Amino acid sequence: MLPPVPVLADYGISPSHGFLPPEPPLDVLPDPYYAKWEWIVSNLQPLLLSRRIREVVDHMSTLSTTYLTSESEWRRAFVVLGFILHGYVWGGNKPAERIPPQLTVPLFEVCEHLELPPVATYAGVCLWNYKPIFPEEPLDDLSNLACVNSFTGSLDEQWFYLISVAIEARGAPSIPLTLQAISAARAGNTMVVTECLQNLAEIIDEVGTLLERMYEHCDPYVFYHRIRPYLAGSKNMTDAGLPNGLMYDDGTGKLDYRQYGGGSNAQSSLIQFFDIALGVEHRPTGEIRPSKEEEEKKEGVPGAPRHGFIQEMRSYMPGAHCRFLEHVSTVANIREYVESRQSDKALCTAYDGCLSMLRTLRDKHIQMVSRYIIIPSRDSRARAPRSSSPRRQAPAMNLANARNSEGKIDGKKLRGTGGTALIPFLKQARDETGEPAIDAWARRLLSDRPAESFAALSKVGENHDGHLEVVGLAGTWTADDSEGGICHW
């Protein structure tokens, strides 16, 4: 017997808002008991500027979570504590390794309730950290969105978060649409499946258009040097000053180090939903696609686990969203349905169109990684201060200027806020997106072509071998597979 198609309400997912909360997030905890938390997060910029945030948190009393009475309040508490935590860790000349009980105790309780790790996640900085300016207007309209909290108070940081909010809102209708396609495939209704896939391709295309609007108000220099460091987690952050991760002190005397990835767009349930629905499979980075002969030999043999990093990112999603994706993966049948009806050109074209739009979205994101991370990192290395004057204050140690054991910024080991070298992951994920294509022309188009979206960016291109090429004032350089990038999809 086939498992039932998921019911969105069972997972707290709205057919109109998707993975965003059905009601606008709280911008303040209503109980005055939590006034101290709210005071700190509302004064985060001056506290970071004056380097006094650790002093304030260390002298704060440990508050109970007893007075959080609704899901919206638990979410707001997670947002507040996440911003305070990352401000505490990265708000000094060196990162703070020990997290005091004043943060650890309530944060652990909130995270246990929401099934999230004790770190600022995509849900904390994006999904639950926005407000509509006019509640009756759509949320995919960026002119109708405002940010509740930020580290820097800059337009650039707020725009960075709000782009993701708008993407989630625009992608929301794709969720019930795809579930409808799954049900129609079960019933053998090809016309409905085709129509759903055509509409899904349009939505993914519009999501890509929204992503490109990042360039309007988020400056690469500001993002790389001012915003990105605060989003970093504690995993693989040795060069940034956290060789062991963070020590969460819960006041019991039992101290242990933990490592978590930071806030990242890889934690977006929407993008993983697209992959699952369309049957896109990802392999561990560096693993090539097996040949047909190898696949035939393995037929009937349990396959290797899915890409570990992608699976790991699900643990950074709200628990209900993670379980929804797991449920969808048990009922996803669109790829198999289309493969069994290859003579239906309209159906195959609609399916291949979805893959094309999803690959183009990933092309655009790789382009963004180059513009926001790789180029600024090279510029940062070129402009590294050479003066040893005592009047010049040493820059804070963080992800933007992480140096290796020789004191150099290692361009070969650039990492995203999640702690992972990302260019090879992003490129492989993009290439894998086109592998399920049905028609031969679509397979060639999606597997061999250089990314068309790079043509629009005069200084960033992609060679036929898949290597990124950047043309700058100092000449031409190529991004090796070992280089890393931005928060990722």
C-alpha positions as CSV (number, residue, x, y, z in Angstrom):
1,M,0.0,0.0,0.0
2,L,1.3,3.4,-1.0
3,P,2.0,5.9,1.8
4,P,-0.4,8.8,1.9
5,V,0.5,12.1,0.2
6,P,1.5,14.6,3.0
7,V,-1.1,17.0,4.4
8,L,0.5,20.4,4.8
9,A,-1.3,21.3,8.0
10,D,0.2,18.2,9.7
11,Y,3.6,19.9,9.4
12,G,2.6,23.5,10.1
13,I,3.1,24.4,6.4
14,S,0.8,26.9,4.7
15,P,-0.3,26.5,1.1
16,S,0.0,30.2,0.7
17,H,3.1,30.9,2.8
18,G,5.0,27.7,2.4
19,F,7.8,27.3,5.0
20,L,7.3,30.8,6.3
21,P,5.0,30.9,9.4
22,P,1.3,31.3,8.5
23,E,1.2,34.5,10.6
24,P,3.8,37.3,10.6
25,P,6.5,36.6,13.1
26,L,6.5,38.5,16.4
27,D,8.9,41.5,16.5
28,V,9.0,41.4,20.3
29,L,8.3,39.0,23.1
30,P,5.1,40.3,24.8
31,D,5.9,39.3,28.3
32,P,8.0,42.0,30.1
33,Y,9.9,39.2,31.8
34,Y,12.0,39.0,28.6
35,A,12.7,42.7,28.4
36,K,16.4,42.2,28.9
37,W,16.7,39.9,26.0
38,E,14.8,42.3,23.8
39,W,16.9,45.2,25.0
40,I,20.1,43.5,24.1
41,V,18.9,42.5,20.6
42,S,17.5,45.9,19.9
43,N,20.8,47.5,20.9
44,L,22.9,45.0,19.2
45,Q,24.7,47.5,16.9
46,P,25.9,49.9,19.6
47,L,26.9,46.9,21.8
48,L,28.9,45.4,19.0
49,L,30.4,48.7,18.0
50,S,31.5,49.4,21.6
51,R,32.6,45.8,22.2
52,R,30.4,45.6,25.3
53,I,28.0,42.8,24.4
54,R,29.9,40.2,26.3
55,E,30.0,42.4,29.4
56,V,26.2,42.9,29.2
57,V,25.5,39.2,28.7
58,D,27.8,38.1,31.4
59,H,26.0,40.3,33.9
60,M,22.6,39.2,32.7
61,S,20.5,36.9,34.9
62,T,19.5,33.5,33.5
63,L,15.9,33.7,32.3
64,S,13.4,30.8,32.3
65,T,11.5,29.7,29.2
66,T,8.4,29.1,31.3
67,Y,6.7,32.2,30.1
68,L,6.8,31.3,26.4
69,T,3.2,30.4,25.7
70,S,2.9,30.0,21.9
71,E,4.8,28.7,19.0
72,S,5.4,32.3,17.7
73,E,6.9,33.2,21.1
74,W,9.2,30.2,21.0
75,R,10.3,31.2,17.5
76,R,10.9,34.8,18.6
77,A,13.0,33.5,21.5
78,F,15.1,31.5,19.1
79,V,15.7,34.5,16.9
80,V,16.6,36.8,19.8
81,L,19.0,34.2,21.4
82,G,20.5,33.4,18.1
83,F,21.4,37.0,17.3
84,I,22.8,37.5,20.9
85,L,24.8,34.3,20.7
86,H,26.5,35.1,17.4
87,G,27.1,38.7,18.5
88,Y,28.7,37.3,21.7
89,V,30.9,34.9,19.8
90,W,32.1,37.2,17.0
91,G,31.7,40.6,18.7
92,G,35.3,41.0,19.9
93,N,38.9,41.1,18.7
94,K,38.9,37.3,19.0
95,P,35.9,34.9,19.0
96,A,34.5,33.9,22.4
97,E,35.0,30.2,22.9
98,R,32.9,29.8,26.1
99,I,29.1,30.5,26.0
100,P,27.9,31.4,29.5
101,P,24.8,29.8,31.2
102,Q,22.8,33.0,30.7
103,L,22.7,32.1,27.0
104,T,23.2,28.3,27.1
105,V,20.5,27.3,29.4
106,P,17.5,29.1,27.8
107,L,18.9,28.5,24.3
108,F,19.1,24.7,24.9
109,E,15.5,24.7,26.1
110,V,14.2,26.7,23.1
111,C,16.1,24.5,20.7
112,E,14.8,21.4,22.2
113,H,11.2,22.7,21.8
114,L,11.8,23.7,18.1
115,E,14.0,20.7,17.3
116,L,16.9,23.0,16.2
117,P,20.6,23.2,17.0
118,P,21.9,26.0,19.3
119,V,23.1,28.2,16.6
120,A,21.7,30.9,14.3
121,T,20.0,29.1,11.4
122,Y,18.3,30.1,8.2
123,A,15.0,29.9,10.1
124,G,16.2,32.3,12.8
125,V,17.7,34.9,10.5
126,C,15.2,34.7,7.6
127,L,12.0,32.6,8.1
128,W,11.1,34.1,11.5
129,N,12.8,37.5,11.2
130,Y,10.7,39.6,8.9
131,K,7.6,41.7,9.0
132,P,5.3,42.9,6.2
133,I,5.0,46.6,5.9
134,F,1.4,46.3,4.7
135,P,-0.1,43.0,5.9
136,E,-2.6,42.8,3.1
137,E,0.1,43.0,0.4
138,P,2.0,39.9,-0.9
139,L,5.2,38.7,0.8
140,D,7.0,38.1,-2.4
141,D,7.0,41.8,-3.0
142,L,10.4,43.1,-1.6
143,S,8.9,46.6,-1.3
144,N,6.5,45.2,1.3
145,L,9.1,43.5,3.5
146,A,11.1,44.7,6.5
147,C,13.7,43.0,8.7
148,V,13.1,42.7,12.5
149,N,16.7,42.2,13.7
150,S,20.2,42.4,12.2
151,F,23.8,42.5,13.4
152,T,24.9,45.6,11.5
153,G,21.6,47.6,11.0
154,S,22.7,48.0,7.4
155,L,20.4,48.0,4.4
156,D,22.8,45.4,2.9
157,E,22.2,42.9,5.7
158,Q,18.5,43.4,5.7
159,W,18.3,43.0,2.0
160,F,20.3,39.8,2.2
161,Y,17.7,38.2,4.5
162,L,14.7,39.6,2.8
163,I,15.7,38.2,-0.6
164,S,15.3,34.8,1.0
165,V,12.0,35.7,2.5
166,A,10.6,36.8,-0.8
167,I,12.0,33.6,-2.4
168,E,10.2,31.4,0.2
169,A,7.0,33.4,-0.4
170,R,7.2,33.1,-4.1
171,G,8.0,29.4,-4.0
172,A,5.2,28.6,-1.5
173,P,2.6,27.8,-4.2
174,S,4.9,25.2,-5.6
175,I,4.4,23.0,-2.6
176,P,0.7,22.2,-2.9
177,L,1.1,22.3,-6.7
178,T,3.8,19.5,-6.5
179,L,1.7,17.4,-4.1
180,Q,-1.2,17.7,-6.6
181,A,1.2,16.4,-9.4
182,I,2.2,13.5,-7.2
183,S,-1.5,12.6,-6.6
184,A,-2.2,13.0,-10.3
185,A,0.6,10.7,-11.2
186,R,-0.8,8.1,-8.9
187,A,-4.1,8.4,-10.7
188,G,-2.4,8.3,-14.2
189,N,-3.7,11.8,-15.0
190,T,-1.0,13.0,-17.4
191,M,-2.7,16.2,-18.3
192,V,-2.7,17.4,-14.7
193,V,0.9,16.3,-14.1
194,T,2.0,18.2,-17.2
195,E,0.1,21.4,-16.2
196,C,1.6,21.2,-12.7
197,L,5.1,20.8,-14.0
198,Q,4.6,23.8,-16.4
199,N,3.5,25.9,-13.5
200,L,6.4,24.7,-11.3
201,A,8.9,25.6,-14.0
202,E,7.5,29.2,-14.0
203,I,7.8,29.4,-10.2
204,I,11.4,28.2,-10.2
205,D,12.2,30.7,-12.9
206,E,10.6,33.5,-10.8
207,V,12.6,32.4,-7.8
208,G,15.8,32.8,-9.8
209,T,14.7,36.3,-10.9
210,L,14.3,37.2,-7.2
211,L,17.7,35.8,-6.4
212,E,19.3,38.1,-8.9
213,R,17.8,41.1,-7.1
214,M,20.5,40.6,-4.4
215,Y,22.8,42.9,-6.4
216,E,20.4,45.9,-6.0
217,H,21.1,46.7,-2.3
218,C,23.7,44.2,-1.0
219,D,27.2,45.3,-1.6
220,P,29.8,42.4,-1.9
221,Y,32.4,44.3,0.2
222,V,29.9,45.0,3.0
223,F,28.6,41.4,2.9
224,Y,32.0,39.8,3.0
225,H,33.6,42.0,5.7
226,R,30.7,43.2,7.8
227,I,27.8,40.7,7.5
228,R,29.1,37.2,6.7
229,P,31.5,37.0,9.8
230,Y,28.5,37.2,12.2
231,L,26.7,34.3,10.4
232,A,29.6,31.9,10.8
233,G,29.1,28.9,13.0
234,S,31.7,26.9,14.9
235,K,32.3,24.0,12.5
236,N,35.7,23.9,10.7
237,M,36.5,27.4,12.0
238,T,40.1,26.7,13.2
239,D,41.5,29.4,11.1
240,A,38.9,31.9,12.3
241,G,39.9,31.3,15.9
242,L,37.6,28.4,17.0
243,P,39.8,25.2,16.7
244,N,37.5,23.2,19.0
245,G,34.2,24.8,18.3
246,L,32.2,26.4,21.2
247,M,32.0,25.4,24.8
248,Y,28.4,25.6,25.9
249,D,28.4,26.1,29.7
250,D,25.1,25.1,31.1
251,G,26.1,25.7,34.7
252,T,26.3,22.1,35.7
253,G,30.1,22.0,35.6
254,K,30.0,19.6,32.7
255,L,31.8,21.4,29.8
256,D,32.0,20.0,26.3
257,Y,32.9,21.4,23.0
258,R,30.3,21.4,20.2
259,Q,30.6,22.4,16.5
260,Y,27.7,23.6,14.4
261,G,27.5,25.1,10.9
262,G,26.3,28.7,10.8
263,G,23.2,30.2,9.1
264,S,23.1,29.1,5.5
265,N,20.7,29.1,2.6
266,A,21.5,25.3,2.3
267,Q,19.1,25.1,5.2
268,S,16.2,26.2,3.1
269,S,13.6,23.5,2.9
270,L,12.2,24.9,-0.4
271,I,15.3,24.1,-2.5
272,Q,15.6,20.6,-1.1
273,F,11.9,20.2,-1.8
274,F,12.4,21.0,-5.5
275,D,15.2,18.4,-5.7
276,I,13.1,15.7,-3.9
277,A,10.0,16.4,-6.0
278,L,11.8,16.2,-9.3
279,G,13.9,13.2,-8.4
280,V,17.3,15.0,-8.5
281,E,19.9,13.0,-6.6
282,H,23.1,14.3,-5.2
283,R,26.3,12.4,-4.6
284,P,29.1,13.1,-2.2
285,T,31.2,15.9,-3.6
286,G,33.8,14.6,-6.0
287,E,32.0,11.4,-6.7
288,I,31.3,11.0,-10.4
289,R,28.1,9.6,-11.9
290,P,28.3,5.8,-12.4
291,S,28.1,4.5,-15.9
292,K,25.0,2.5,-17.1
293,E,27.0,-0.7,-16.8
294,E,27.9,0.1,-13.1
295,E,24.3,1.0,-12.4
296,E,23.1,-2.3,-13.9
297,K,25.6,-4.2,-11.7
298,K,24.2,-2.5,-8.6
299,E,20.6,-3.1,-9.5
300,G,19.0,-4.7,-6.5
301,V,21.8,-3.7,-4.2
302,P,21.0,-1.0,-1.6
303,G,22.4,2.3,-2.8
304,A,24.8,4.5,-1.0
305,P,23.4,7.1,1.3
306,R,22.4,10.5,-0.2
307,H,24.8,13.4,0.0
308,G,25.9,13.7,3.6
309,F,26.1,17.4,3.6
310,I,22.6,17.9,2.2
311,Q,21.2,15.4,4.8
312,E,23.1,17.2,7.5
313,M,21.5,20.5,6.6
314,R,18.1,19.1,7.3
315,S,19.1,18.9,11.0
316,Y,19.3,22.7,10.9
317,M,15.7,23.0,9.7
318,P,12.7,23.2,12.0
319,G,11.8,19.6,13.0
320,A,8.4,19.7,11.3
321,H,9.9,20.9,8.0
322,C,12.5,18.2,8.1
323,R,9.9,15.5,8.7
324,F,7.9,16.9,5.8
325,L,10.8,16.5,3.4
326,E,11.3,12.9,4.6
327,H,7.6,12.2,4.0
328,V,7.7,13.7,0.5
329,S,10.8,11.6,-0.4
330,T,8.7,8.5,0.3
331,V,5.9,9.5,-2.1
332,A,7.8,11.4,-4.8
333,N,7.0,9.7,-8.1
334,I,7.2,12.4,-10.8
335,R,10.6,11.4,-12.3
336,E,9.5,7.7,-12.6
337,Y,6.2,8.7,-14.0
338,V,7.7,10.8,-16.8
339,E,10.4,8.2,-17.5
340,S,7.7,5.7,-18.1
341,R,5.9,8.0,-20.6
342,Q,8.8,9.2,-22.8
343,S,6.5,9.2,-25.9
344,D,4.5,12.1,-24.3
345,K,6.5,15.1,-25.5
346,A,4.5,17.7,-23.7
347,L,5.0,15.9,-20.4
348,C,8.7,15.3,-21.0
349,T,9.2,18.9,-22.0
350,A,7.5,20.2,-18.9
351,Y,9.6,18.0,-16.7
352,D,12.9,18.9,-18.5
353,G,11.8,22.6,-18.2
354,C,11.7,22.3,-14.4
355,L,15.2,20.8,-14.4
356,S,16.4,23.6,-16.7
357,M,15.0,26.3,-14.4
358,L,16.5,24.7,-11.3
359,R,19.9,24.4,-13.0
360,T,19.7,28.0,-14.0
361,L,18.9,28.9,-10.4
362,R,22.1,27.1,-9.3
363,D,24.1,28.8,-12.1
364,K,23.0,32.2,-10.7
365,H,24.0,31.2,-7.3
366,I,27.5,30.1,-8.3
367,Q,27.8,33.5,-10.0
368,M,26.8,35.1,-6.8
369,V,29.3,33.1,-4.8
370,S,32.0,34.5,-7.2
371,R,30.8,38.1,-6.9
372,Y,30.3,38.1,-3.1
373,I,33.0,35.8,-1.8
374,I,35.8,34.8,-4.2
375,I,36.5,38.3,-5.6
376,P,36.3,40.1,-2.2
377,S,38.6,37.4,-0.6
378,R,41.2,38.0,-3.3
379,D,40.9,41.7,-2.9
380,S,41.3,41.3,0.9
381,R,44.5,39.3,0.5
382,A,45.9,41.9,-1.9
383,R,45.2,44.7,0.5
384,A,46.3,42.9,3.7
385,P,47.9,45.5,6.0
386,R,51.7,45.5,6.0
387,S,52.3,48.2,8.6
388,S,53.2,47.1,12.1
389,S,52.4,50.5,13.6
390,P,51.1,50.2,17.1
391,R,48.5,52.8,16.3
392,R,46.9,50.5,13.8
393,Q,44.4,48.3,15.6
394,A,44.6,44.7,14.5
395,P,41.5,43.5,12.7
396,A,39.1,41.2,14.6
397,M,39.7,37.5,14.0
398,N,36.7,36.1,12.0
399,L,35.6,34.4,8.9
400,A,36.5,37.4,6.7
401,N,40.2,37.4,7.5
402,A,40.8,33.8,8.7
403,R,44.4,33.0,8.3
404,N,46.3,29.7,8.2
405,S,49.1,28.6,10.6
406,E,51.6,30.7,8.6
407,G,49.5,33.8,9.1
408,K,48.2,34.0,5.5
409,I,44.7,34.1,4.1
410,D,44.5,30.8,2.3
411,G,42.4,31.2,-0.9
412,K,42.3,27.5,-1.4
413,K,40.4,27.0,1.8
414,L,37.7,29.6,1.7
415,R,34.7,28.4,3.6
416,G,31.0,29.3,3.8
417,T,29.3,30.2,7.0
418,G,28.3,26.6,7.3
419,G,32.0,25.7,7.5
420,T,32.2,23.9,4.2
421,A,34.3,24.5,1.1
422,L,31.5,25.1,-1.3
423,I,32.5,25.8,-4.9
424,P,32.9,22.1,-5.7
425,F,29.6,21.3,-3.9
426,L,27.7,24.0,-5.7
427,K,29.1,23.1,-9.1
428,Q,28.4,19.4,-8.7
429,A,24.9,20.0,-7.3
430,R,24.2,22.2,-10.4
431,D,25.5,19.5,-12.8
432,E,23.5,16.8,-11.0
433,T,20.3,18.8,-11.5
434,G,20.3,18.1,-15.2
435,E,21.0,14.3,-15.0
436,P,17.4,13.1,-14.8
437,A,16.5,15.0,-18.1
438,I,14.4,12.8,-20.4
439,D,14.9,14.0,-23.9
440,A,18.4,13.6,-25.5
441,W,18.5,17.3,-26.4
442,A,17.7,18.3,-22.9
443,R,20.4,16.1,-21.5
444,R,22.9,17.7,-23.7
445,L,21.7,21.1,-22.9
446,L,21.7,20.6,-19.1
447,S,24.9,18.5,-18.9
448,D,27.4,20.1,-21.3
449,R,26.5,23.7,-21.8
450,P,28.4,26.5,-20.0
451,A,26.2,28.5,-17.8
452,E,24.3,31.0,-19.9
453,S,23.6,33.2,-16.9
454,F,27.3,34.0,-16.7
455,A,27.1,35.9,-20.0
456,A,25.4,38.7,-18.2
457,L,28.3,39.2,-15.8
458,S,31.2,40.6,-17.8
459,K,33.9,39.7,-15.3
460,V,32.8,36.2,-14.3
461,G,32.5,33.3,-16.8
462,E,32.7,29.6,-16.8
463,N,34.9,27.5,-19.0
464,H,33.6,24.4,-20.8
465,D,35.4,22.2,-18.2
466,G,33.3,23.8,-15.5
467,H,36.0,26.0,-13.9
468,L,35.0,29.5,-12.9
469,E,37.1,32.2,-14.6
470,V,37.2,35.8,-13.3
471,V,38.8,38.6,-15.2
472,G,40.0,41.4,-13.0
473,L,42.5,44.3,-13.0
474,A,45.4,42.0,-12.3
475,G,44.5,39.6,-15.1
476,T,42.6,36.3,-15.3
477,W,42.4,33.7,-12.6
478,T,40.5,30.5,-12.3
479,A,38.8,29.1,-9.2
480,D,40.0,25.7,-8.4
481,D,37.7,23.0,-7.1
482,S,39.0,23.4,-3.6
483,E,37.9,26.9,-3.2
484,G,34.9,27.8,-1.1
485,G,32.1,30.3,-1.1
486,I,29.0,32.0,0.3
487,C,26.1,30.6,2.2
488,H,24.7,28.1,-0.3
489,W,21.6,26.6,-1.7
